[in-house]
C-alpha cells in the first residue's frame, strides 16, 4: 500500500481512537494549582509545571487579581477579582484541556499563562500514556535527522555547481532564478499567513516546553551575529543552532568548489556519499510517519478533543491559497516576461511531469520524467535541461519554502496565545531567510519539508512537536507543493533556455535535402 494511503488510514484511526478516549473515558482538567486564603485575596501555594501541564511557575504568596482566557482581555474576566479555590474549579469546568488561562498577578506587568492539562491520575491520561510515548519517540527520530541532513545536503548542493566559464555563467543564471522564485513564494506565504492568521486562538493541545525570552528580545543584528559559529562542533551538536550550521555549510560548500584537485573531488564524493546515506535513514524514519501520525492524533484528540481540526483546516487553506497564487500567477508572469512563451502552452506541454509530481510527492522521483518532458515536449536542449533540472530538483523548492514559512508562523501565532512569546519583525526576517536555506537543503523525497521545518522551529527556540502535528494534514499539501516545485523547475528551464539563445516550444527546422 502506498505511503499516502497508509497516512490517511492512520489519520482516521487516530481520530477514532482519540475520540473514543475523549467520549468514553473519564478525564479531569487541572492546572496544578493549590489556593489558600491570604491577606488581600487568593495566594498560590503550589504550581506543578511538569505533570499537570502548567506553562509557568508563580511564586508562593503572589496574589491573583483576575484570570482571563486571553492575554489582553480586560473585559471577559473568567472569575471575580482575587479568586478562591472554588472559583478556580468553576473556571476549569468551563475550560478546555490545552487552553491557556492568563493569571493577572499583582506586581507583575504581564499576565502569566498557565496551560490547562489533563489530570495525570485520570483514567483517560493512563490510556493515552503509551501513545504519547510512541509519539515522543517519533519526534526524537525526526530531531535526529536535522543536523546531518542540513549539513550534507547544503554542502552537496553548493559544491556541485562546478567550474568553467560556460558552466559558471549557467550556474549564476540558474541560481538567480531559483533564489528569486523561492523568495517570491516565501513573501507570498508571509503576507497570507499574517493576513489570515490561522494560528490565533487555535486549540492544538500543545504546551510550550521552553523559555522564549532569549529569542523574543533579539534584534535583527543579533540574529546575524548568531549566524557565525564560535565553535562549529558545538553548533553541530545543538539543534537550536541551525543558523550557524547553515552558515558553515554554505561557506564550506563554496570553498570546496575553489579547492584544487584531487581534494575537491574527494571532499565532494565524501559529502555526496554521506548525503545518500542520510537519505536512506530519512526514508526509514519518514516511513514511520503513519505510526507517528496515529500516536500523535490519539494523544491530542484524546486529550483536547476535535477543536484542532478547525485551526488545521484554516492552515491548510492558507498554504493551498499561497501555492495556487504562486503557480497560477507568479510563475506564469515570469514565464511570459522572460521566456516569452504562453504559460498555457507550457503547462500543457509539462502535463506528464506535473501529474507524476502529484502522484509521487517527490521531485527526485519525478526528475527523469521532467527531463524527458522538458526536452521532448518543451523543445529545450539537453545541454540546458541536464544542468538546470537536476539542480532544481535539489535546491529549487518554491512550494516547500512557502509551506515552511506558513507552517512556522502558524505555530508561532499559536504559541503567542499560550505563552509570553511574541513574534517580532526580526524573527519573521529570520524565518524568511531560513525558509530559503531550508528549501535549498530539503531533499526531494515525500514529507522532507517537515524535517526542514524543524530546523526553523529549533532556531526560534519553539517546540518542534507542532511540526509533527502538522503531519495530520501534510499529505495533500505535500502533493500540491511538489507539483509547484516541479512546475517552477520547468519554468526555470524555459527561462534559462531563452537567455541562452534557445526558443522553447519551437519546432526544430527541417533539414535541407539535396
C-alpha positions as CSV (number, residue, x, y, z in Angstrom):
1,X,0.0,0.0,0.0
2,X,1.3,3.5,-0.9
3,X,2.5,5.7,1.9
4,X,-0.1,8.4,1.4
5,X,-2.9,5.8,1.8
6,X,-1.2,4.5,5.0
7,X,-1.1,8.1,6.4
8,X,-4.9,8.6,5.5
9,X,-5.7,5.3,7.3
10,X,-3.6,6.3,10.3
11,X,-5.3,9.7,10.4
12,X,-8.7,8.2,10.5
13,X,-7.8,5.5,13.0
14,X,-6.1,8.1,15.3
15,X,-9.1,10.4,15.3
16,X,-11.5,7.4,16.0
17,X,-9.4,6.1,18.9
18,X,-8.7,9.5,20.3
19,X,-12.4,10.4,20.0
20,X,-13.4,7.2,21.9
21,X,-10.9,8.1,24.7
22,X,-12.4,11.6,24.8
23,X,-16.0,10.4,25.0
24,X,-15.8,7.1,26.8
25,X,-13.0,7.6,29.4
26,X,-13.1,9.9,32.5
27,X,-10.6,12.8,32.4
28,X,-10.3,15.9,34.6
29,X,-8.8,19.2,33.7
30,X,-6.2,20.6,36.0
31,X,-3.7,23.5,36.2
32,X,-1.8,22.0,39.2
33,X,-2.6,25.0,41.4
34,X,-3.5,24.9,45.1
35,X,-5.0,28.0,46.7
36,X,-5.2,29.2,50.3
37,X,-6.8,32.2,51.9
38,X,-4.3,35.1,52.4
39,X,-4.4,38.8,53.2
40,X,-5.7,40.7,50.2
41,X,-7.0,37.7,48.3
42,X,-6.0,34.3,46.9
43,X,-2.5,33.0,47.4
44,X,-0.8,30.5,45.1
45,X,0.8,27.7,47.2
46,X,1.8,25.1,44.6
47,X,2.4,25.2,40.9
48,X,3.3,21.9,39.1
49,X,4.6,22.9,35.7
50,X,5.5,19.3,34.7
51,X,2.9,16.6,35.0
52,X,-0.1,18.8,35.3
53,X,1.0,20.9,32.3
54,X,1.2,24.4,33.8
55,X,3.1,26.7,31.4
56,X,4.8,28.8,34.1
57,X,5.6,28.9,37.8
58,X,4.3,31.5,40.1
59,X,6.0,32.1,43.5
60,X,4.1,31.3,46.7
61,X,2.4,34.3,48.1
62,X,1.7,36.1,44.8
63,X,-1.9,37.4,44.7
64,X,-4.0,36.6,41.6
65,X,-6.2,39.6,40.8
66,X,-8.1,38.0,38.0
67,X,-8.0,35.2,35.4
68,X,-8.8,35.7,31.8
69,X,-8.9,33.5,28.7
70,X,-6.9,35.8,26.5
71,X,-3.7,37.6,27.1
72,X,-5.0,41.2,26.7
73,X,-8.6,40.5,27.6
74,X,-9.7,43.0,30.2
75,X,-13.4,42.7,29.7
76,X,-14.1,39.0,29.7
77,X,-12.9,38.1,33.2
78,X,-13.2,34.4,33.8
79,X,-13.7,34.7,37.5
80,X,-14.1,37.6,40.0
81,X,-11.2,39.5,41.5
82,X,-8.9,37.6,43.8
83,X,-10.3,34.2,43.1
84,X,-10.5,31.4,45.6
85,X,-10.3,27.6,45.0
86,X,-14.0,27.2,44.3
87,X,-13.9,29.9,41.7
88,X,-10.9,28.3,40.0
89,X,-12.8,25.0,39.8
90,X,-15.7,26.8,38.2
91,X,-13.2,28.1,35.5
92,X,-11.8,24.6,35.0
93,X,-15.3,23.2,34.4
94,X,-15.7,25.6,31.5
95,X,-12.1,25.4,30.2
96,X,-10.8,23.0,27.6
97,X,-7.8,20.9,28.1
98,X,-4.9,22.5,26.3
99,X,-6.4,26.0,26.7
100,X,-4.2,28.8,28.2
101,X,-5.6,30.7,31.3
102,X,-3.9,34.0,31.9
103,X,-3.3,34.8,35.6
104,X,-3.0,38.5,36.2
105,X,-0.8,38.7,39.3
106,X,-0.4,41.8,41.5
107,X,3.0,43.3,40.9
108,X,3.7,41.8,37.5
109,X,3.4,43.9,34.4
110,X,2.5,41.0,32.1
111,X,0.0,38.2,32.9
112,X,1.3,34.7,33.3
113,X,0.0,31.9,31.2
114,X,-0.9,28.5,32.7
115,X,-2.0,25.7,30.5
116,X,-5.0,23.6,31.4
117,X,-3.7,20.0,31.4
118,X,-5.2,16.5,31.7
119,X,-5.1,15.2,35.3
120,X,-2.3,12.6,35.2
121,X,-4.3,10.4,37.7
122,X,-7.4,10.2,35.5
123,X,-8.4,7.1,33.5
124,X,-8.0,8.8,30.2
125,X,-4.5,10.0,30.9
126,X,-3.4,6.5,31.8
127,X,-4.8,5.1,28.5
128,X,-3.2,7.9,26.5
129,X,0.3,7.5,28.1
130,X,1.6,4.7,25.8
131,X,0.5,6.6,22.7
132,X,2.2,9.7,24.0
133,X,5.4,7.6,24.5
134,X,5.3,6.4,20.8
135,X,4.7,10.0,19.6
136,X,7.6,11.2,21.6
137,X,9.9,8.6,20.1
138,X,8.8,9.6,16.6
139,X,9.6,13.2,17.3
140,X,13.0,12.3,18.7
141,X,13.7,10.4,15.4
142,X,12.8,13.5,13.4
143,X,15.1,15.6,15.5
144,X,17.9,13.2,14.9
145,X,17.7,13.9,11.2
146,X,18.0,17.7,11.4
147,X,21.7,18.5,11.6
148,X,23.2,15.7,9.3
149,X,20.6,16.3,6.5
150,X,21.0,20.1,6.5
151,X,24.8,19.9,6.6
152,X,25.3,17.2,3.9
153,X,22.5,18.5,1.6
154,X,23.7,22.1,1.5
155,X,27.3,21.3,1.1
156,X,26.5,18.8,-1.7
157,X,24.2,21.3,-3.5
158,X,26.6,24.2,-3.3
159,X,29.7,22.2,-4.1
160,X,28.0,20.6,-7.1
161,X,27.9,23.8,-9.1
162,X,31.3,23.1,-10.7
163,X,33.6,25.4,-12.6
164,X,34.4,26.6,-16.1
165,X,33.3,29.9,-17.7
166,X,30.2,28.5,-19.5
167,X,29.2,26.4,-16.6
168,X,29.7,29.3,-14.2
169,X,27.5,31.6,-16.3
170,X,24.8,29.0,-16.5
171,X,25.1,28.4,-12.7
172,X,24.7,32.1,-11.9
173,X,21.6,32.4,-14.1
174,X,20.1,29.2,-12.6
175,X,20.8,30.3,-9.0
176,X,19.4,33.7,-9.7
177,X,16.1,32.3,-11.0
178,X,15.8,29.7,-8.2
179,X,16.5,32.2,-5.4
180,X,14.2,34.8,-6.9
181,X,11.2,32.5,-7.2
182,X,11.8,31.0,-3.8
183,X,11.9,34.4,-2.2
184,X,8.7,35.5,-4.0
185,X,7.0,32.3,-2.8
186,X,8.2,32.9,0.8
187,X,7.0,36.5,0.9
188,X,3.6,35.5,-0.6
189,X,3.3,32.9,2.2
190,X,4.4,35.6,4.8
191,X,1.7,38.0,3.6
192,X,-1.1,35.4,3.6
193,X,-0.3,34.0,7.0
194,X,-0.2,37.4,8.6
195,X,-3.5,38.5,6.9
196,X,-5.4,35.2,7.7
197,X,-3.6,34.5,11.0
198,X,-4.8,30.8,11.2
199,X,-2.8,30.3,14.5
200,X,-4.7,32.9,16.5
201,X,-6.9,31.1,19.1
202,X,-6.0,27.6,17.7
203,X,-6.7,24.7,20.0
204,X,-3.8,22.4,19.1
205,X,-3.3,21.0,22.6
206,X,0.4,21.7,22.5
207,X,2.2,23.2,25.5
208,X,5.3,25.4,25.5
209,X,8.3,23.5,26.9
210,X,11.0,26.1,26.6
211,X,11.8,29.7,27.6
212,X,11.4,32.2,24.8
213,X,12.9,35.2,26.5
214,X,16.3,34.9,24.7
215,X,14.7,34.7,21.3
216,X,12.0,37.3,21.8
217,X,14.5,40.0,22.8
218,X,16.8,39.6,19.8
219,X,17.2,42.3,17.2
220,X,17.9,41.6,13.5
221,X,21.6,42.4,14.1
222,X,21.6,39.8,17.0
223,X,20.2,37.2,14.6
224,X,23.0,38.0,12.1
225,X,25.6,37.8,14.8
226,X,24.3,34.4,15.9
227,X,24.9,33.0,12.4
228,X,28.7,32.8,12.8
229,X,29.6,29.8,15.0
230,X,32.2,30.3,17.7
231,X,32.8,26.6,17.6
232,X,31.3,24.7,14.7
233,X,31.4,21.3,16.5
234,X,29.3,22.8,19.4
235,X,26.9,24.1,16.8
236,X,26.6,20.7,15.1
237,X,25.6,19.2,18.5
238,X,22.7,21.5,19.1
239,X,19.5,21.6,17.0
240,X,18.9,25.2,18.3
241,X,22.0,26.5,16.4
242,X,20.7,25.8,12.9
243,X,21.6,29.3,11.7
244,X,25.3,28.5,12.5
245,X,25.1,25.1,10.8
246,X,23.6,26.6,7.6
247,X,26.2,29.4,7.6
248,X,29.1,26.9,7.9
249,X,27.6,24.5,5.3
250,X,27.3,27.4,2.8
251,X,30.8,28.6,3.4
252,X,32.3,25.1,3.3
253,X,30.4,24.2,0.1
254,X,31.6,27.5,-1.6
255,X,35.3,26.8,-0.8
256,X,35.0,23.1,-1.9
257,X,34.5,24.5,-5.4
258,X,37.7,26.5,-5.1
259,X,39.9,23.7,-3.8
260,X,42.4,22.1,-6.2
261,X,42.2,18.5,-7.3
262,X,42.2,15.8,-6.2
263,X,41.0,17.2,-2.9
264,X,37.9,18.9,-4.4
265,X,36.6,15.6,-5.8
266,X,37.4,13.6,-2.7
267,X,35.5,16.0,-0.4
268,X,32.6,16.3,-2.8
269,X,32.3,12.5,-3.1
270,X,32.5,12.1,0.7
271,X,29.6,14.5,1.3
272,X,27.6,13.1,-1.6
273,X,28.0,9.6,-0.1
274,X,27.1,10.9,3.4
275,X,24.0,12.7,1.8
276,X,22.9,9.4,0.1
277,X,23.2,7.5,3.4
278,X,21.2,10.2,5.2
279,X,18.5,9.9,2.5
280,X,18.3,6.2,3.3
281,X,18.0,7.0,7.1
282,X,15.4,9.7,6.3
283,X,13.5,7.3,4.1
284,X,13.3,4.8,7.0
285,X,12.2,7.4,9.5
286,X,9.6,9.0,7.2
287,X,8.3,5.5,6.5
288,X,7.2,5.5,10.1
289,X,5.0,8.6,9.6
290,X,1.7,6.6,9.7
291,X,2.6,5.3,13.2
292,X,3.7,8.7,14.3
293,X,0.5,10.3,13.0
294,X,-1.7,7.7,14.6
295,X,0.0,8.1,18.0
296,X,0.0,11.9,17.8
297,X,-3.6,12.1,17.0
298,X,-4.7,9.7,19.7
299,X,-2.7,11.8,22.1
300,X,-4.0,15.2,21.0
301,X,-7.6,14.2,20.2
302,X,-7.9,12.1,23.3
303,X,-6.7,15.0,25.5
304,X,-8.2,18.0,23.9
305,X,-10.9,16.9,21.6
306,X,-11.6,17.8,17.9
307,X,-11.0,21.6,18.1
308,X,-7.6,21.3,16.5
309,X,-9.1,20.4,13.1
310,X,-10.7,23.8,12.7
311,X,-7.3,25.5,13.0
312,X,-5.6,22.9,10.8
313,X,-8.2,23.4,8.2
314,X,-7.6,27.1,8.1
315,X,-3.8,26.5,8.0
316,X,-4.4,24.1,5.0
317,X,-6.4,26.8,3.2
318,X,-3.7,29.4,3.8
319,X,-0.9,27.1,2.3
320,X,-3.1,26.0,-0.6
321,X,-4.0,29.6,-1.4
322,X,-0.4,30.5,-1.5
323,X,0.6,27.6,-3.7
324,X,-2.2,28.3,-6.2
325,X,-1.4,32.0,-6.4
326,X,2.3,31.3,-6.9
327,X,1.7,28.6,-9.5
328,X,-1.1,30.4,-11.5
329,X,0.0,34.0,-11.2
330,X,3.7,34.5,-10.2
331,X,5.4,31.8,-12.3
332,X,3.2,32.4,-15.4
333,X,4.2,36.1,-15.3
334,X,7.9,35.2,-15.1
335,X,7.4,32.7,-17.9
336,X,5.7,35.3,-20.1
337,X,8.2,38.1,-19.4
338,X,11.5,36.3,-19.5
339,X,10.8,33.1,-21.6
340,X,8.4,34.9,-23.9
341,X,6.1,31.9,-24.3
342,X,2.5,31.2,-23.4
343,X,2.1,29.8,-19.9
344,X,-1.0,27.9,-21.0
345,X,1.0,26.1,-23.8
346,X,3.9,25.4,-21.5
347,X,1.6,24.0,-18.8
348,X,0.0,21.7,-21.4
349,X,3.4,20.5,-22.6
350,X,4.5,19.9,-19.0
351,X,1.5,17.7,-18.2
352,X,3.2,14.4,-17.7
353,X,5.8,15.8,-15.3
354,X,3.2,17.7,-13.3
355,X,0.9,14.6,-13.0
356,X,3.9,12.5,-11.9
357,X,4.8,15.0,-9.3
358,X,1.3,14.9,-7.8
359,X,1.2,11.1,-7.7
360,X,4.7,10.6,-6.2
361,X,5.2,13.7,-4.0
362,X,8.9,13.5,-4.8
363,X,10.8,15.9,-7.0
364,X,13.7,13.4,-7.3
365,X,11.5,10.6,-8.4
366,X,9.8,12.9,-10.9
367,X,13.2,14.1,-12.3
368,X,13.5,11.5,-15.1
369,X,10.0,12.4,-16.4
370,X,10.7,16.1,-16.0
371,X,13.9,15.8,-18.1
372,X,12.2,13.9,-20.9
373,X,9.1,16.2,-20.9
374,X,11.1,19.5,-21.0
375,X,13.4,18.2,-23.6
376,X,10.9,16.4,-25.9
377,X,7.7,18.4,-25.4
378,X,9.3,21.7,-24.4
379,X,12.0,21.6,-27.1
380,X,14.7,22.7,-24.6
381,X,18.2,21.5,-25.4
382,X,19.8,18.6,-23.5
383,X,22.7,20.9,-22.5
384,X,20.3,23.2,-20.6
385,X,18.0,20.6,-19.1
386,X,20.8,18.3,-17.9
387,X,22.1,21.1,-15.7
388,X,19.1,23.2,-14.7
389,X,16.6,20.4,-13.9
390,X,18.8,18.2,-11.7
391,X,20.0,21.3,-9.8
392,X,16.4,22.4,-9.5
393,X,15.3,19.1,-8.1
394,X,18.0,19.5,-5.4
395,X,17.7,23.2,-4.4
396,X,14.6,24.8,-6.0
397,X,11.7,24.2,-3.7
398,X,9.2,27.1,-4.1
399,X,6.3,25.2,-2.7
400,X,8.3,23.8,0.2
401,X,9.7,27.3,1.0
402,X,6.2,28.7,1.1
403,X,4.9,25.8,3.2
404,X,7.7,26.1,5.7
405,X,7.2,29.8,6.2
406,X,3.4,29.5,6.7
407,X,3.8,26.4,8.9
408,X,6.3,28.0,11.3
409,X,4.4,31.3,11.6
410,X,1.2,29.4,12.1
411,X,2.8,27.6,15.1
412,X,4.4,30.8,16.3
413,X,0.9,32.5,16.3
414,X,-0.4,29.6,18.3
415,X,2.4,29.9,20.9
416,X,1.8,33.7,21.1
417,X,-1.6,32.8,22.5
418,X,-0.4,30.4,25.2
419,X,3.0,31.9,26.3
420,X,4.8,35.2,26.6
421,X,6.5,34.5,23.2
422,X,6.0,37.4,20.7
423,X,6.9,37.0,17.1
424,X,8.9,40.1,16.2
425,X,10.0,41.5,12.8
426,X,13.5,40.1,13.5
427,X,12.0,36.6,13.9
428,X,9.9,36.9,10.8
429,X,13.0,38.1,8.8
430,X,14.9,35.1,10.2
431,X,12.1,32.8,9.1
432,X,12.2,34.2,5.6
433,X,16.0,33.6,5.4
434,X,15.8,30.1,7.0
435,X,12.9,29.1,4.8
436,X,15.0,29.9,1.8
437,X,18.0,28.0,3.2
438,X,15.9,25.1,4.3
439,X,14.2,24.8,0.9
440,X,17.7,24.6,-0.6
441,X,18.6,21.8,1.9
442,X,15.3,19.9,1.6
443,X,15.6,16.5,-0.1
444,X,13.3,15.7,-3.0
445,X,11.5,13.0,-1.1
446,X,8.0,12.9,0.4
447,X,7.5,14.9,3.6
448,X,11.1,16.1,3.6
449,X,9.9,19.7,4.1
450,X,8.7,18.6,7.5
451,X,12.2,17.8,8.6
452,X,13.5,21.2,7.4
453,X,10.6,22.9,9.2
454,X,12.1,21.5,12.4
455,X,15.3,23.4,11.7
456,X,13.5,26.8,11.7
457,X,11.5,26.0,14.9
458,X,14.7,24.9,16.6
459,X,16.4,28.2,15.6
460,X,13.4,30.1,17.1
461,X,13.5,28.0,20.3
462,X,10.0,26.9,19.6
463,X,8.9,23.3,20.5
464,X,9.1,21.1,17.4
465,X,6.1,19.0,18.4
466,X,3.9,21.3,16.5
467,X,5.5,20.5,13.2
468,X,4.9,16.8,13.8
469,X,1.2,17.5,14.5
470,X,1.0,19.2,11.0
471,X,1.7,15.7,9.6
472,X,-2.0,15.1,10.1
473,X,-2.8,17.3,7.1
474,X,0.6,17.2,5.3
475,X,-0.1,14.7,2.6
476,X,-2.4,16.7,0.3
477,X,-0.2,19.7,0.8
478,X,2.9,17.7,0.0
479,X,1.3,16.6,-3.3
480,X,0.5,20.3,-4.1
481,X,3.8,21.7,-3.2
482,X,5.7,19.0,-5.1
483,X,3.8,19.9,-8.2
484,X,4.6,23.6,-7.6
485,X,8.3,22.7,-7.2
486,X,8.4,20.7,-10.5
487,X,6.4,23.5,-12.3
488,X,8.9,26.1,-11.1
489,X,11.8,23.8,-12.3
490,X,10.3,23.5,-15.7
491,X,9.6,27.3,-16.0
492,X,13.2,27.8,-14.9
493,X,14.5,25.6,-17.8
494,X,12.4,27.6,-20.2
495,X,13.7,31.0,-18.9
496,X,17.4,29.8,-18.9
497,X,17.0,28.3,-22.3
498,X,15.7,31.7,-23.7
499,X,18.7,33.5,-22.1
500,X,21.0,31.0,-23.8
501,X,19.5,31.8,-27.3
502,X,17.1,28.9,-27.5
503,X,13.4,29.0,-28.4
504,X,11.3,26.8,-26.1
505,X,8.3,25.1,-27.6
506,X,9.6,25.9,-31.1
507,X,9.7,23.0,-33.6
508,X,13.1,22.3,-35.0
509,X,13.7,23.5,-38.6
510,X,13.5,20.6,-41.1
511,X,16.9,19.6,-42.5
512,X,17.6,20.7,-46.1
513,X,17.8,17.8,-48.6
514,X,19.9,17.6,-51.8
